[in-house]
Amino acid sequence: MAGLSILIPIFNRDVSELVHALLAQLPDWPGPAEIRLLDDGSGEVYRAANRLLAALPRVVYQELATNVGRAAVRNQLVASAIHEWVLLLDNTSQVPASHYLARYAAASSQAPVVAGGVRYADQVPTEPALLLRWLYGQQREARSLAQRQAAAYDQLLVNNLLIHKVLLQHFPLDERLRGYGHEDTKLGWQLAAAGVPLCHLDNPIVHAGLETAAAFLEKSEQAVRNLAQLLRENNLGATSRLVQMARRLQRAQLAAGLQAVLALGEPLLRRNLLSTRPSLKVLDALKLLWFLREGAGR
């Protein structure tokens, strides 16, 4: 069977537990396999911990001198991978205790792209600042297999994605999208437009790294700007719920008025999202405001 390169970009996180869990399952992949780690400008305390992993068999650890960003670090990992299949994981991932790689091996004959999905811990975080990120993950990102299959290419996540290396070389992640968000969305659009078969699999990893609400809001705003940038360049993302809402408002000539109202209420919206009882509907309203400001809904 074709080989597997597991690719993990690292930024300010000790990935020792993740790497050891994956090493324990490498025999379940019926072919050669490696784990490649690329540090993207982490602090020295994290680098010192992760450098120890370089001594492990079938683990390659390297460092970048400066931070290059989510898309660029993954593209560099793909370029260095030595096997036909690559498995993209975030450094916040926790893999199931057993059968994780075995399930991917069994599904690899079905399509050149296999998406395993993501889930979040069932327990509500005890730290209030982490509640918004957990709630968003639980209700928006942890979609069931049936939900993912119903819209196979929408909201594609590069976290926990098994894909032929040659496809990522043909459709590299867009390094112009700085900061956070939607480089994987664009990949999904490109795969759909090219008619590349995609298989969804019930093989989720656990997203274990929760950000504070303040950090998540900053990243969410950056993601909206990235989405607007993509839409200015092409129309592939017209199926997005946010895009459709903005365009309906534009057609009804209500966009400018609603933008003004939301702008007045923005401090209150942010206050709710930073509180101990955040609402995802409030987050949707804030994202709509950011998107309308970008003028990309026309």
C-alpha positions as CSV (number, residue, x, y, z in Angstrom):
1,M,0.0,0.0,0.0
2,A,1.1,3.6,-0.6
3,G,2.9,5.3,2.2
4,L,1.6,7.9,4.6
5,S,3.1,11.2,5.8
6,I,1.4,12.7,8.8
7,L,1.9,16.5,8.7
8,I,1.6,18.6,11.9
9,P,2.5,22.3,12.0
10,I,3.4,23.5,15.4
11,F,2.9,26.9,17.1
12,N,3.4,27.4,20.8
13,R,2.3,23.9,21.8
14,D,4.0,20.8,23.1
15,V,2.9,18.0,20.7
16,S,4.7,15.1,22.6
17,E,1.4,13.4,23.6
18,L,0.0,13.7,20.1
19,V,3.1,12.3,18.4
20,H,3.4,9.3,20.8
21,A,-0.3,8.5,20.3
22,L,0.2,8.5,16.5
23,L,3.4,6.4,16.7
24,A,1.5,3.8,18.6
25,Q,-0.9,3.5,15.7
26,L,1.5,3.7,12.8
27,P,1.6,-0.1,12.4
28,D,-2.1,0.1,11.6
29,W,-1.2,1.8,8.3
30,P,-0.3,-1.1,5.9
31,G,2.6,0.7,4.3
32,P,5.5,2.9,5.1
33,A,4.7,5.9,7.3
34,E,6.3,9.0,8.8
35,I,5.4,11.9,11.1
36,R,6.6,15.3,10.0
37,L,6.6,18.3,12.4
38,L,7.4,21.8,11.4
39,D,7.6,24.5,14.1
40,D,6.3,27.9,12.9
41,G,8.2,30.3,15.1
42,S,7.2,29.1,18.5
43,G,8.6,30.3,21.8
44,E,11.8,28.6,23.0
45,V,10.1,26.7,25.8
46,Y,7.9,24.9,23.2
47,R,10.8,24.3,20.8
48,A,12.9,22.8,23.6
49,A,10.2,20.3,24.4
50,N,9.4,19.3,20.8
51,R,13.1,19.0,19.8
52,L,13.2,15.8,21.8
53,L,10.8,14.2,19.4
54,A,13.4,14.3,16.6
55,A,15.1,11.3,18.3
56,L,12.0,9.1,17.8
57,P,11.9,6.6,14.9
58,R,9.9,7.8,11.8
59,V,9.6,11.3,13.2
60,V,11.1,14.3,11.4
61,Y,11.2,17.6,13.4
62,Q,12.2,20.9,11.8
63,E,12.0,24.6,12.7
64,L,11.3,27.8,10.8
65,A,13.2,30.9,11.8
66,T,10.1,33.1,11.7
67,N,6.3,32.6,11.6
68,V,5.0,32.1,8.1
69,G,1.4,31.4,8.8
70,R,-1.1,28.6,8.6
71,A,-1.2,28.1,4.8
72,A,2.6,28.5,4.2
73,V,3.7,26.2,6.9
74,R,1.4,23.5,5.6
75,N,2.5,24.0,2.1
76,Q,6.1,23.5,3.2
77,L,5.2,20.3,5.1
78,V,3.5,19.0,1.9
79,A,6.5,19.8,-0.2
80,S,8.8,17.8,2.2
81,A,6.5,14.8,2.6
82,I,8.0,11.6,1.1
83,H,4.8,9.5,0.7
84,E,1.8,9.6,-1.6
85,W,-0.8,10.1,1.1
86,V,-0.6,13.0,3.5
87,L,-2.7,13.4,6.7
88,L,-3.1,17.0,7.8
89,L,-3.6,17.5,11.6
90,D,-3.6,20.6,13.8
91,N,-1.2,20.7,16.8
92,T,-4.3,20.9,19.0
93,S,-5.5,17.4,18.0
94,Q,-6.1,14.4,20.2
95,V,-6.5,11.1,18.3
96,P,-8.8,8.3,19.4
97,A,-7.1,5.6,21.5
98,S,-7.4,2.9,18.8
99,H,-8.4,2.2,15.1
100,Y,-7.9,5.9,14.0
101,L,-5.3,5.1,11.3
102,A,-6.8,1.8,10.6
103,R,-10.1,3.4,9.6
104,Y,-8.3,5.8,7.3
105,A,-6.4,2.9,5.7
106,A,-9.6,1.0,5.1
107,A,-11.3,4.1,3.5
108,S,-8.3,5.2,1.4
109,S,-9.5,3.1,-1.6
110,Q,-12.8,5.0,-1.8
111,A,-11.5,8.5,-2.8
112,P,-8.3,10.5,-3.1
113,V,-9.6,12.8,-0.4
114,V,-11.0,11.5,2.9
115,A,-12.3,13.8,5.7
116,G,-12.6,12.4,9.2
117,G,-14.3,15.2,11.0
118,V,-13.8,16.9,14.3
119,R,-15.4,16.8,17.7
120,Y,-15.1,18.7,21.0
121,A,-15.2,17.5,24.6
122,D,-18.6,16.9,26.0
123,Q,-17.8,18.7,29.2
124,V,-18.4,22.4,29.4
125,P,-15.1,24.2,30.1
126,T,-14.7,25.3,33.6
127,E,-12.9,28.6,32.5
128,P,-15.6,31.1,31.4
129,A,-13.3,32.7,28.8
130,L,-13.2,29.4,26.9
131,L,-16.9,29.0,26.7
132,L,-17.5,30.8,23.3
133,R,-14.9,28.7,21.5
134,W,-16.2,25.5,22.9
135,L,-19.8,26.4,22.0
136,Y,-18.9,27.3,18.5
137,G,-16.9,24.1,18.1
138,Q,-19.7,22.0,19.5
139,Q,-22.5,23.5,17.4
140,R,-20.8,24.6,14.2
141,E,-17.7,22.6,13.6
142,A,-18.5,19.2,15.1
143,R,-20.9,18.2,12.3
144,S,-22.2,14.7,12.1
145,L,-21.2,12.4,9.2
146,A,-24.7,12.8,7.6
147,Q,-24.4,16.6,7.8
148,R,-20.9,16.5,6.2
149,Q,-22.0,14.1,3.5
150,A,-25.0,16.3,2.6
151,A,-22.7,19.2,1.7
152,A,-19.5,17.3,1.0
153,Y,-17.2,20.2,-0.1
154,D,-18.6,23.0,2.1
155,Q,-16.8,23.9,5.3
156,L,-14.0,21.5,4.6
157,L,-11.4,21.4,7.3
158,V,-7.7,20.8,6.7
159,N,-7.5,19.5,10.3
160,N,-8.0,15.7,10.1
161,L,-7.9,15.5,6.3
162,L,-6.3,12.6,4.4
163,I,-5.5,13.5,0.8
164,H,-3.1,12.6,-2.0
165,K,0.0,14.7,-1.9
166,V,-0.2,15.5,-5.6
167,L,-3.6,17.2,-5.1
168,L,-2.2,19.6,-2.5
169,Q,0.7,20.3,-4.9
170,H,-1.9,21.1,-7.6
171,F,-4.1,23.1,-5.2
172,P,-1.7,24.6,-2.6
173,L,-3.3,26.4,0.3
174,D,-3.5,30.2,-0.5
175,E,-0.7,31.9,1.3
176,R,-2.1,35.3,0.5
177,L,-4.8,34.7,3.2
178,R,-2.9,36.0,6.2
179,G,-3.9,35.2,9.8
180,Y,-6.8,32.9,10.4
181,G,-9.4,31.3,8.3
182,H,-10.8,30.0,4.9
183,E,-7.6,28.7,3.3
184,D,-9.3,25.3,3.7
185,T,-12.6,26.7,2.5
186,K,-11.0,27.6,-0.8
187,L,-9.4,24.2,-1.1
188,G,-12.9,22.7,-0.8
189,W,-14.2,25.0,-3.5
190,Q,-11.3,24.0,-5.8
191,L,-11.8,20.3,-5.3
192,A,-15.5,20.6,-6.0
193,A,-14.9,22.7,-9.2
194,A,-12.4,20.1,-10.4
195,G,-14.7,17.2,-9.7
196,V,-12.3,15.5,-7.3
197,P,-14.0,12.7,-5.4
198,L,-14.3,13.3,-1.7
199,C,-15.3,10.8,1.0
200,H,-16.5,11.7,4.5
201,L,-15.7,9.2,7.2
202,D,-16.8,8.9,10.8
203,N,-13.2,9.2,12.2
204,P,-13.1,12.4,14.2
205,I,-10.2,13.8,16.2
206,V,-10.8,15.9,19.3
207,H,-10.0,19.5,19.1
208,A,-8.3,20.1,22.4
209,G,-6.9,23.6,22.2
210,L,-9.6,26.1,23.1
211,E,-8.8,29.9,22.8
212,T,-10.2,32.6,24.9
213,A,-13.3,34.4,23.6
214,A,-11.2,37.6,22.9
215,A,-8.7,35.7,20.8
216,F,-11.4,33.8,19.0
217,L,-13.3,37.0,18.1
218,E,-10.0,38.5,16.7
219,K,-9.5,35.3,14.6
220,S,-13.2,35.3,13.5
221,E,-12.9,38.9,12.2
222,Q,-9.8,38.0,10.3
223,A,-11.6,35.0,8.8
224,V,-14.4,37.2,7.6
225,R,-11.9,39.5,5.9
226,N,-10.3,36.4,4.2
227,L,-13.7,35.2,3.0
228,A,-14.5,38.6,1.5
229,Q,-11.1,38.6,-0.2
230,L,-11.9,35.2,-1.8
231,L,-15.2,36.4,-3.0
232,R,-13.8,39.5,-4.6
233,E,-11.5,37.2,-6.6
234,N,-14.2,34.6,-7.6
235,N,-17.8,33.6,-6.9
236,L,-17.1,30.0,-5.7
237,G,-18.3,30.8,-2.2
238,A,-21.8,31.9,-3.0
239,T,-23.3,29.0,-1.1
240,S,-22.0,30.4,2.3
241,R,-24.8,31.2,4.7
242,L,-23.1,34.5,5.5
243,V,-22.7,35.4,1.8
244,Q,-26.3,34.5,1.0
245,M,-27.7,36.7,3.9
246,A,-25.6,39.7,2.8
247,R,-26.7,39.4,-0.8
248,R,-30.4,39.1,0.2
249,L,-30.0,42.3,2.2
250,Q,-28.3,44.0,-0.7
251,R,-31.1,43.1,-3.1
252,A,-33.7,44.3,-0.7
253,Q,-31.7,47.5,-0.2
254,L,-31.5,46.9,3.6
255,A,-27.8,46.3,3.9
256,A,-26.8,49.9,4.7
257,G,-29.5,50.4,7.3
258,L,-28.8,47.1,9.1
259,Q,-25.0,47.8,9.0
260,A,-25.6,51.1,10.7
261,V,-27.8,49.5,13.4
262,L,-25.3,46.7,14.0
263,A,-22.5,49.2,14.2
264,L,-24.3,51.0,17.0
265,G,-24.9,47.8,18.9
266,E,-21.4,46.4,18.3
267,P,-20.2,47.1,21.9
268,L,-23.2,45.2,23.3
269,L,-22.7,42.3,20.9
270,R,-19.0,42.0,21.9
271,R,-20.0,42.2,25.6
272,N,-22.3,39.3,25.2
273,L,-19.7,37.2,23.5
274,L,-17.2,37.9,26.2
275,S,-19.7,37.0,28.9
276,T,-20.4,33.7,30.6
277,R,-23.6,33.3,28.5
278,P,-22.4,33.9,24.9
279,S,-24.9,33.5,22.0
280,L,-23.9,32.1,18.6
281,K,-26.7,34.2,17.1
282,V,-24.9,37.3,18.4
283,L,-21.7,36.0,16.8
284,D,-23.6,35.6,13.5
285,A,-24.8,39.2,13.7
286,L,-21.3,40.5,14.4
287,K,-19.9,38.5,11.5
288,L,-22.6,40.0,9.2
289,L,-21.5,43.4,10.3
290,W,-17.9,42.7,9.5
291,F,-18.8,41.2,6.2
292,L,-21.0,44.2,5.2
293,R,-18.1,46.5,6.1
294,E,-16.0,44.6,3.6
295,G,-18.5,45.4,0.9
296,A,-18.2,41.8,-0.4
297,G,-21.9,40.9,-0.4
298,R,-22.8,42.7,-3.6
